[in-house]
Amino acid sequence: MNQFSDYLKDLGFAKGIGFHGFRCILATELHAAGITARDIALLTGHSLIKSVPVLQDHYIHKSSGNVMQRQLAALSLYQPSVQLPVYQRGQFKEKLRKGTKMCP
């Protein structure tokens, strides 16, 4: 997440705009577009129900089956009103290099 914040700063975004803000906006917009909470959770990495969090998070590996197709279908419905830059291979290489600070 720290790398994403640095990336946003390099693009000229104001201080305080970061990963969680974008994730919140994405979740809100997807919900408004009628995407189910389950599919939004698949995209954002959230869990809907966790009765045994450690077991679910670390030991039970969910089948990837159709997860990617559901993620792509959900994202295809998200049409932001801004033009986002297209990912370029290697653009995060400097931020993700060995020895880079991962957490604040």
N, CA, C and O atoms as a GROMACS GRO file, in nm:
protein
  416
    1MET      N    1   0.082  -0.118   0.000
    1MET     CA    2   0.000   0.000   0.000
    1MET      C    3   0.087   0.125   0.000
    1MET      O    4   0.051   0.227  -0.060
    2ASN      N    5   0.201   0.117   0.067
    2ASN     CA    6   0.290   0.232   0.071
    2ASN      C    7   0.339   0.265  -0.070
    2ASN      O    8   0.354   0.383  -0.104
    3GLN      N    9   0.365   0.162  -0.152
    3GLN     CA   10   0.410   0.184  -0.288
    3GLN      C   11   0.302   0.254  -0.370
    3GLN      O   12   0.332   0.342  -0.451
    4PHE      N   13   0.177   0.216  -0.348
    4PHE     CA   14   0.068   0.279  -0.422
    4PHE      C   15   0.056   0.426  -0.383
    4PHE      O   16   0.033   0.511  -0.469
    5SER      N   17   0.073   0.456  -0.254
    5SER     CA   18   0.068   0.596  -0.209
    5SER      C   19   0.180   0.676  -0.273
    5SER      O   20   0.158   0.790  -0.315
    6ASP      N   21   0.300   0.617  -0.282
    6ASP     CA   22   0.412   0.685  -0.349
    6ASP      C   23   0.380   0.708  -0.496
    6ASP      O   24   0.412   0.814  -0.551
    7TYR      N   25   0.318   0.609  -0.559
    7TYR     CA   26   0.281   0.619  -0.700
    7TYR      C   27   0.182   0.734  -0.720
    7TYR      O   28   0.196   0.813  -0.813
    8LEU      N   29   0.082   0.744  -0.632
    8LEU     CA   30  -0.015   0.853  -0.642
    8LEU      C   31   0.052   0.989  -0.621
    8LEU      O   32   0.019   1.086  -0.689
    9LYS      N   33   0.145   0.995  -0.527
    9LYS     CA   34   0.218   1.119  -0.502
    9LYS      C   35   0.296   1.160  -0.626
    9LYS      O   36   0.297   1.278  -0.664
   10ASP      N   37   0.361   1.061  -0.691
   10ASP     CA   38   0.436   1.089  -0.814
   10ASP      C   39   0.344   1.141  -0.925
   10ASP      O   40   0.388   1.218  -1.011
   11LEU      N   41   0.218   1.099  -0.924
   11LEU     CA   42   0.121   1.145  -1.024
   11LEU      C   43   0.064   1.283  -0.990
   11LEU      O   44  -0.008   1.342  -1.071
   12GLY      N   45   0.095   1.333  -0.870
   12GLY     CA   46   0.050   1.466  -0.831
   12GLY      C   47  -0.074   1.471  -0.745
   12GLY      O   48  -0.131   1.578  -0.724
   13PHE      N   49  -0.117   1.355  -0.693
   13PHE     CA   50  -0.233   1.355  -0.604
   13PHE      C   51  -0.196   1.420  -0.472
   13PHE      O   52  -0.082   1.409  -0.426
   14ALA      N   53  -0.292   1.487  -0.410
   14ALA     CA   54  -0.269   1.558  -0.284
   14ALA      C   55  -0.243   1.461  -0.170
   14ALA      O   56  -0.284   1.344  -0.174
   15LYS      N   57  -0.174   1.510  -0.067
   15LYS     CA   58  -0.148   1.430   0.052
   15LYS      C   59  -0.282   1.389   0.113
   15LYS      O   60  -0.377   1.467   0.116
   16GLY      N   61  -0.288   1.266   0.162
   16GLY     CA   62  -0.412   1.216   0.220
   16GLY      C   63  -0.493   1.130   0.126
   16GLY      O   64  -0.585   1.060   0.169
   17ILE      N   65  -0.462   1.135  -0.003
   17ILE     CA   66  -0.528   1.049  -0.101
   17ILE      C   67  -0.444   0.924  -0.111
   17ILE      O   68  -0.328   0.930  -0.150
   18GLY      N   69  -0.501   0.809  -0.077
   18GLY     CA   70  -0.423   0.686  -0.076
   18GLY      C   71  -0.504   0.564  -0.114
   18GLY      O   72  -0.617   0.573  -0.162
   19PHE      N   73  -0.442   0.450  -0.090
   19PHE     CA   74  -0.497   0.320  -0.128
   19PHE      C   75  -0.638   0.298  -0.072
   19PHE      O   76  -0.728   0.258  -0.146
   20HIS      N   77  -0.656   0.322   0.057
   20HIS     CA   78  -0.786   0.293   0.119
   20HIS      C   79  -0.896   0.382   0.063
   20HIS      O   80  -1.011   0.338   0.050
   21GLY      N   81  -0.863   0.505   0.030
   21GLY     CA   82  -0.962   0.593  -0.030
   21GLY      C   83  -1.007   0.542  -0.166
   21GLY      O   84  -1.126   0.543  -0.196
   22PHE      N   85  -0.911   0.496  -0.247
   22PHE     CA   86  -0.947   0.442  -0.378
   22PHE      C   87  -1.027   0.314  -0.363
   22PHE      O   88  -1.122   0.291  -0.438
   23ARG      N   89  -0.989   0.229  -0.267
   23ARG     CA   90  -1.062   0.105  -0.246
   23ARG      C   91  -1.204   0.134  -0.200
   23ARG      O   92  -1.298   0.066  -0.243
   24CYS      N   93  -1.221   0.233  -0.115
   24CYS     CA   94  -1.354   0.271  -0.067
   24CYS      C   95  -1.440   0.325  -0.182
   24CYS      O   96  -1.557   0.288  -0.195
   25ILE      N   97  -1.382   0.410  -0.264
   25ILE     CA   98  -1.455   0.465  -0.379
   25ILE      C   99  -1.495   0.353  -0.475
   25ILE      O  100  -1.608   0.349  -0.522
   26LEU      N  101  -1.400   0.262  -0.504
   26LEU     CA  102  -1.429   0.151  -0.593
   26LEU      C  103  -1.545   0.068  -0.538
   26LEU      O  104  -1.638   0.036  -0.612
   27ALA      N  105  -1.540   0.033  -0.410
   27ALA     CA  106  -1.645  -0.049  -0.350
   27ALA      C  107  -1.780   0.023  -0.356
   27ALA      O  108  -1.882  -0.038  -0.387
   28THR      N  109  -1.779   0.152  -0.327
   28THR     CA  110  -1.903   0.230  -0.330
   28THR      C  111  -1.961   0.236  -0.471
   28THR      O  112  -2.082   0.218  -0.489
   29GLU      N  113  -1.876   0.262  -0.569
   29GLU     CA  114  -1.923   0.272  -0.708
   29GLU      C  115  -1.973   0.137  -0.760
   29GLU      O  116  -2.074   0.131  -0.830
   30LEU      N  117  -1.902   0.029  -0.725
   30LEU     CA  118  -1.947  -0.104  -0.768
   30LEU      C  119  -2.082  -0.138  -0.704
   30LEU      O  120  -2.169  -0.193  -0.771
   31HIS      N  121  -2.099  -0.104  -0.577
   31HIS     CA  122  -2.227  -0.128  -0.509
   31HIS      C  123  -2.339  -0.051  -0.578
   31HIS      O  124  -2.448  -0.104  -0.600
   32ALA      N  125  -2.311   0.075  -0.612
   32ALA     CA  126  -2.411   0.157  -0.681
   32ALA      C  127  -2.445   0.101  -0.819
   32ALA      O  128  -2.556   0.122  -0.869
   33ALA      N  129  -2.350   0.030  -0.880
   33ALA     CA  130  -2.373  -0.031  -1.012
   33ALA      C  131  -2.444  -0.166  -1.001
   33ALA      O  132  -2.468  -0.232  -1.102
   34GLY      N  133  -2.477  -0.206  -0.878
   34GLY     CA  134  -2.552  -0.330  -0.860
   34GLY      C  135  -2.467  -0.454  -0.841
   34GLY      O  136  -2.520  -0.565  -0.845
   35ILE      N  137  -2.338  -0.438  -0.819
   35ILE     CA  138  -2.250  -0.553  -0.796
   35ILE      C  139  -2.276  -0.605  -0.655
   35ILE      O  140  -2.292  -0.527  -0.562
   36THR      N  141  -2.281  -0.737  -0.639
   36THR     CA  142  -2.309  -0.794  -0.508
   36THR      C  143  -2.193  -0.770  -0.412
   36THR      O  144  -2.078  -0.754  -0.453
   37ALA      N  145  -2.226  -0.766  -0.283
   37ALA     CA  146  -2.123  -0.748  -0.180
   37ALA      C  147  -2.020  -0.860  -0.188
   37ALA      O  148  -1.901  -0.837  -0.163
   38ARG      N  149  -2.063  -0.981  -0.221
   38ARG     CA  150  -1.970  -1.094  -0.233
   38ARG      C  151  -1.866  -1.069  -0.343
   38ARG      O  152  -1.748  -1.094  -0.323
   39ASP      N  153  -1.912  -1.019  -0.457
   39ASP     CA  154  -1.818  -0.992  -0.567
   39ASP      C  155  -1.729  -0.872  -0.536
   39ASP      O  156  -1.612  -0.871  -0.576
   40ILE      N  157  -1.781  -0.772  -0.467
   40ILE     CA  158  -1.698  -0.659  -0.426
   40ILE      C  159  -1.590  -0.708  -0.330
   40ILE      O  160  -1.474  -0.665  -0.340
   41ALA      N  161  -1.626  -0.796  -0.238
   41ALA     CA  162  -1.528  -0.852  -0.145
   41ALA      C  163  -1.419  -0.928  -0.218
   41ALA      O  164  -1.303  -0.924  -0.178
   42LEU      N  165  -1.456  -0.997  -0.327
   42LEU     CA  166  -1.356  -1.068  -0.407
   42LEU      C  167  -1.253  -0.972  -0.465
   42LEU      O  168  -1.135  -1.004  -0.475
   43LEU      N  169  -1.298  -0.854  -0.504
   43LEU     CA  170  -1.210  -0.755  -0.566
   43LEU      C  171  -1.126  -0.679  -0.464
   43LEU      O  172  -1.010  -0.646  -0.491
   44THR      N  173  -1.183  -0.651  -0.348
   44THR     CA  174  -1.115  -0.566  -0.251
   44THR      C  175  -1.038  -0.644  -0.145
   44THR      O  176  -0.963  -0.585  -0.067
   45GLY      N  177  -1.056  -0.776  -0.143
   45GLY     CA  178  -0.985  -0.856  -0.044
   45GLY      C  179  -1.053  -0.859   0.092
   45GLY      O  180  -0.991  -0.900   0.190
   46HIS      N  181  -1.176  -0.816   0.099
   46HIS     CA  182  -1.250  -0.818   0.225
   46HIS      C  183  -1.326  -0.950   0.240
   46HIS      O  184  -1.354  -1.018   0.141
   47SER      N  185  -1.359  -0.984   0.362
   47SER     CA  186  -1.441  -1.100   0.392
   47SER      C  187  -1.578  -1.051   0.437
   47SER      O  188  -1.587  -0.949   0.506
   48LEU      N  189  -1.682  -1.122   0.400
   48LEU     CA  190  -1.815  -1.085   0.444
   48LEU      C  191  -1.846  -1.142   0.582
   48LEU      O  192  -1.898  -1.071   0.669
   49ILE      N  193  -1.814  -1.268   0.602
   49ILE     CA  194  -1.842  -1.334   0.730
   49ILE      C  195  -1.718  -1.412   0.770
   49ILE      O  196  -1.664  -1.490   0.692
   50LYS      N  197  -1.672  -1.390   0.892
   50LYS     CA  198  -1.554  -1.460   0.942
   50LYS      C  199  -1.584  -1.513   1.082
   50LYS      O  200  -1.567  -1.441   1.180
   51SER      N  201  -1.628  -1.636   1.091
   51SER     CA  202  -1.650  -1.691   1.224
   51SER      C  203  -1.520  -1.745   1.281
   51SER      O  204  -1.503  -1.749   1.403
   52VAL      N  205  -1.429  -1.787   1.195
   52VAL     CA  206  -1.297  -1.833   1.238
   52VAL      C  207  -1.194  -1.767   1.146
   52VAL      O  208  -1.144  -1.832   1.053
   53PRO      N  209  -1.161  -1.639   1.170
   53PRO     CA  210  -1.078  -1.563   1.078
   53PRO      C  211  -0.943  -1.625   1.044
   53PRO      O  212  -0.906  -1.630   0.927
   54VAL      N  213  -0.869  -1.674   1.142
   54VAL     CA  214  -0.736  -1.728   1.115
   54VAL      C  215  -0.746  -1.849   1.024
   54VAL      O  216  -0.669  -1.863   0.929
   55LEU      N  217  -0.841  -1.936   1.053
   55LEU     CA  218  -0.860  -2.054   0.970
   55LEU      C  219  -0.896  -2.015   0.828
   55LEU      O  220  -0.838  -2.066   0.732
   56GLN      N  221  -0.992  -1.925   0.813
   56GLN     CA  222  -1.036  -1.884   0.680
   56GLN      C  223  -0.928  -1.807   0.605
   56GLN      O  224  -0.911  -1.824   0.484
   57ASP      N  225  -0.854  -1.722   0.675
   57ASP     CA  226  -0.755  -1.638   0.609
   57ASP      C  227  -0.626  -1.710   0.575
   57ASP      O  228  -0.563  -1.680   0.474
   58HIS      N  229  -0.586  -1.805   0.659
   58HIS     CA  230  -0.452  -1.860   0.643
   58HIS      C  231  -0.445  -2.008   0.609
   58HIS      O  232  -0.343  -2.056   0.560
   59TYR      N  233  -0.552  -2.082   0.633
   59TYR     CA  234  -0.542  -2.226   0.615
   59TYR      C  235  -0.635  -2.284   0.510
   59TYR      O  236  -0.601  -2.382   0.444
   60ILE      N  237  -0.750  -2.225   0.494
   60ILE     CA  238  -0.844  -2.275   0.393
   60ILE      C  239  -0.823  -2.193   0.267
   60ILE      O  240  -0.858  -2.075   0.263
   61HIS      N  241  -0.768  -2.255   0.166
   61HIS     CA  242  -0.742  -2.185   0.040
   61HIS      C  243  -0.864  -2.199  -0.050
   61HIS      O  244  -0.905  -2.309  -0.086
   62LYS      N  245  -0.918  -2.088  -0.085
   62LYS     CA  246  -1.038  -2.088  -0.168
   62LYS      C  247  -1.000  -2.122  -0.312
   62LYS      O  248  -0.898  -2.076  -0.364
   63SER      N  249  -1.083  -2.202  -0.376
   63SER     CA  250  -1.061  -2.236  -0.515
   63SER      C  251  -1.072  -2.112  -0.601
   63SER      O  252  -1.163  -2.031  -0.585
   64SER      N  253  -0.978  -2.098  -0.694
   64SER     CA  254  -0.982  -1.981  -0.782
   64SER      C  255  -1.085  -1.998  -0.893
   64SER      O  256  -1.116  -1.903  -0.963
   65GLY      N  257  -1.138  -2.119  -0.908
   65GLY     CA  258  -1.242  -2.150  -1.006
   65GLY      C  259  -1.281  -2.037  -1.097
   65GLY      O  260  -1.212  -2.009  -1.195
   66ASN      N  261  -1.390  -1.971  -1.066
   66ASN     CA  262  -1.437  -1.862  -1.152
   66ASN      C  263  -1.418  -1.725  -1.088
   66ASN      O  264  -1.483  -1.629  -1.126
   67VAL      N  265  -1.328  -1.716  -0.990
   67VAL     CA  266  -1.305  -1.589  -0.921
   67VAL      C  267  -1.262  -1.481  -1.019
   67VAL      O  268  -1.316  -1.370  -1.016
   68MET      N  269  -1.167  -1.511  -1.106
   68MET     CA  270  -1.118  -1.409  -1.198
   68MET      C  271  -1.228  -1.364  -1.294
   68MET      O  272  -1.239  -1.245  -1.324
   69GLN      N  273  -1.308  -1.457  -1.343
   69GLN     CA  274  -1.416  -1.418  -1.433
   69GLN      C  275  -1.515  -1.325  -1.362
   69GLN      O  276  -1.564  -1.229  -1.421
   70ARG      N  277  -1.544  -1.354  -1.235
   70ARG     CA  278  -1.636  -1.269  -1.159
   70ARG      C  279  -1.575  -1.132  -1.133
   70ARG      O  280  -1.645  -1.031  -1.138
   71GLN      N  281  -1.444  -1.129  -1.106
   71GLN     CA  282  -1.377  -1.002  -1.085
   71GLN      C  283  -1.381  -0.918  -1.212
   71GLN      O  284  -1.413  -0.799  -1.208
   72LEU      N  285  -1.350  -0.980  -1.326
   72LEU     CA  286  -1.351  -0.908  -1.454
   72LEU      C  287  -1.491  -0.859  -1.489
   72LEU      O  288  -1.508  -0.747  -1.537
   73ALA      N  289  -1.591  -0.943  -1.464
   73ALA     CA  290  -1.729  -0.902  -1.492
   73ALA      C  291  -1.769  -0.783  -1.406
   73ALA      O  292  -1.833  -0.689  -1.454
   74ALA      N  293  -1.731  -0.786  -1.277
   74ALA     CA  294  -1.764  -0.676  -1.188
   74ALA      C  295  -1.692  -0.548  -1.230
   74ALA      O  296  -1.753  -0.441  -1.234
   75LEU      N  297  -1.563  -0.560  -1.262
   75LEU     CA  298  -1.486  -0.441  -1.302
   75LEU      C  299  -1.532  -0.385  -1.436
   75LEU      O  300  -1.522  -0.265  -1.459
   76SER      N  301  -1.584  -0.471  -1.524
   76SER     CA  302  -1.629  -0.421  -1.654
   76SER      C  303  -1.748  -0.326  -1.639
   76SER      O  304  -1.773  -0.244  -1.727
   77LEU      N  305  -1.821  -0.338  -1.529
   77LEU     CA  306  -1.935  -0.249  -1.504
   77LEU      C  307  -1.893  -0.117  -1.441
   77LEU      O  308  -1.974  -0.025  -1.431
   78TYR      N  309  -1.768  -0.108  -1.398
   78TYR     CA  310  -1.718   0.014  -1.333
   78TYR      C  311  -1.661   0.106  -1.440
   78TYR      O  312  -1.559   0.075  -1.501
   79GLN      N  313  -1.726   0.217  -1.461
   79GLN     CA  314  -1.683   0.314  -1.562
   79GLN      C  315  -1.658   0.448  -1.493
   79GLN      O  316  -1.747   0.533  -1.490
   80PRO      N  317  -1.536   0.468  -1.438
   80PRO     CA  318  -1.510   0.594  -1.367
   80PRO      C  319  -1.516   0.714  -1.461
   80PRO      O  320  -1.496   0.701  -1.582
   81SER      N  321  -1.545   0.828  -1.403
   81SER     CA  322  -1.557   0.950  -1.483
   81SER      C  323  -1.422   1.014  -1.512
   81SER      O  324  -1.415   1.121  -1.573
   82VAL      N  325  -1.315   0.951  -1.469
   82VAL     CA  326  -1.180   1.001  -1.495
   82VAL      C  327  -1.104   0.900  -1.578
   82VAL      O  328  -1.136   0.781  -1.577
   83GLN      N  329  -1.005   0.947  -1.650
   83GLN     CA  330  -0.921   0.858  -1.730
   83GLN      C  331  -0.804   0.813  -1.643
   83GLN      O  332  -0.722   0.895  -1.601
   84LEU      N  333  -0.796   0.683  -1.617
   84LEU     CA  334  -0.687   0.629  -1.537
   84LEU      C  335  -0.572   0.590  -1.628
   84LEU      O  336  -0.595   0.538  -1.738
   85PRO      N  337  -0.447   0.614  -1.585
   85PRO     CA  338  -0.333   0.577  -1.669
   85PRO      C  339  -0.326   0.425  -1.684
   85PRO      O  340  -0.356   0.351  -1.590
   86VAL      N  341  -0.286   0.380  -1.801
   86VAL     CA  342  -0.272   0.238  -1.829
   86VAL      C  343  -0.143   0.188  -1.765
   86VAL      O  344  -0.040   0.254  -1.773
   87TYR      N  345  -0.151   0.071  -1.702
   87TYR     CA  346  -0.033   0.011  -1.639
   87TYR      C  347   0.073  -0.017  -1.745
   87TYR      O  348   0.043  -0.071  -1.852
   88GLN      N  349   0.195   0.019  -1.714
   88GLN     CA  350   0.309  -0.011  -1.800
   88GLN      C  351   0.398  -0.112  -1.728
   88GLN      O  352   0.432  -0.092  -1.612
   89ARG      N  353   0.434  -0.218  -1.796
   89ARG     CA  354   0.517  -0.321  -1.734
   89ARG      C  355   0.641  -0.258  -1.671
   89ARG      O  356   0.713  -0.181  -1.735
   90GLY      N  357   0.665  -0.291  -1.546
   90GLY     CA  358   0.783  -0.243  -1.475
   90GLY      C  359   0.767  -0.109  -1.407
   90GLY      O  360   0.862  -0.061  -1.345
   91GLN      N  361   0.650  -0.045  -1.417
   91GLN     CA  362   0.637   0.089  -1.362
   91GLN      C  363   0.650   0.092  -1.210
   91GLN      O  364   0.681   0.197  -1.154
   92PHE      N  365   0.628  -0.020  -1.143
   92PHE     CA  366   0.642  -0.024  -0.997
   92PHE      C  367   0.773  -0.089  -0.954
   92PHE      O  368   0.796  -0.109  -0.834
   93LYS      N  369   0.858  -0.123  -1.049
   93LYS     CA  370   0.981  -0.195  -1.018
   93LYS      C  371   1.066  -0.123  -0.913
   93LYS      O  372   1.115  -0.186  -0.820
   94GLU      N  373   1.082   0.007  -0.927
   94GLU     CA  374   1.163   0.083  -0.832
   94GLU      C  375   1.100   0.081  -0.693
   94GLU      O  376   1.171   0.066  -0.594
   95LYS      N  377   0.970   0.096  -0.685
   95LYS     CA  378   0.901   0.100  -0.556
   95LYS      C  379   0.896  -0.036  -0.488
   95LYS      O  380   0.888  -0.044  -0.366
   96LEU      N  381   0.903  -0.145  -0.566
   96LEU     CA  382   0.891  -0.279  -0.511
   96LEU      C  383   1.024  -0.352  -0.503
   96LEU      O  384   1.027  -0.472  -0.475
   97ARG      N  385   1.134  -0.282  -0.526
   97ARG     CA  386   1.265  -0.349  -0.524
   97ARG      C  387   1.298  -0.398  -0.384
   97ARG      O  388   1.242  -0.351  -0.285
   98LYS      N  389   1.390  -0.492  -0.377
   98LYS     CA  390   1.433  -0.548  -0.249
   98LYS      C  391   1.488  -0.438  -0.160
   98LYS      O  392   1.565  -0.353  -0.205
   99GLY      N  393   1.448  -0.441  -0.034
   99GLY     CA  394   1.494  -0.341   0.061
   99GLY      C  395   1.404  -0.219   0.071
   99GLY      O  396   1.427  -0.131   0.154
  100THR      N  397   1.302  -0.214  -0.014
  100THR     CA  398   1.208  -0.101  -0.008
  100THR      C  399   1.121  -0.115   0.116
  100THR      O  400   1.077  -0.225   0.150
  101LYS      N  401   1.096  -0.005   0.182
  101LYS     CA  402   1.012  -0.004   0.302
  101LYS      C  403   0.870  -0.044   0.262
  101LYS      O  404   0.809   0.021   0.177
  102MET      N  405   0.818  -0.149   0.324
  102MET     CA  406   0.685  -0.199   0.289
  102MET      C  407   0.574  -0.140   0.375
  102MET      O  408   0.460  -0.128   0.328
  103CYS      N  409   0.603  -0.103   0.497
  103CYS     CA  410   0.502  -0.048   0.588
  103CYS      C  411   0.554   0.081   0.648
  103CYS      O  412   0.675   0.100   0.660
  104PRO      N  413   0.463   0.170   0.687
  104PRO     CA  414   0.508   0.297   0.746
  104PRO      C  415   0.583   0.276   0.876
  104PRO      O  416   0.627   0.373   0.938
   0.00000   0.00000   0.00000
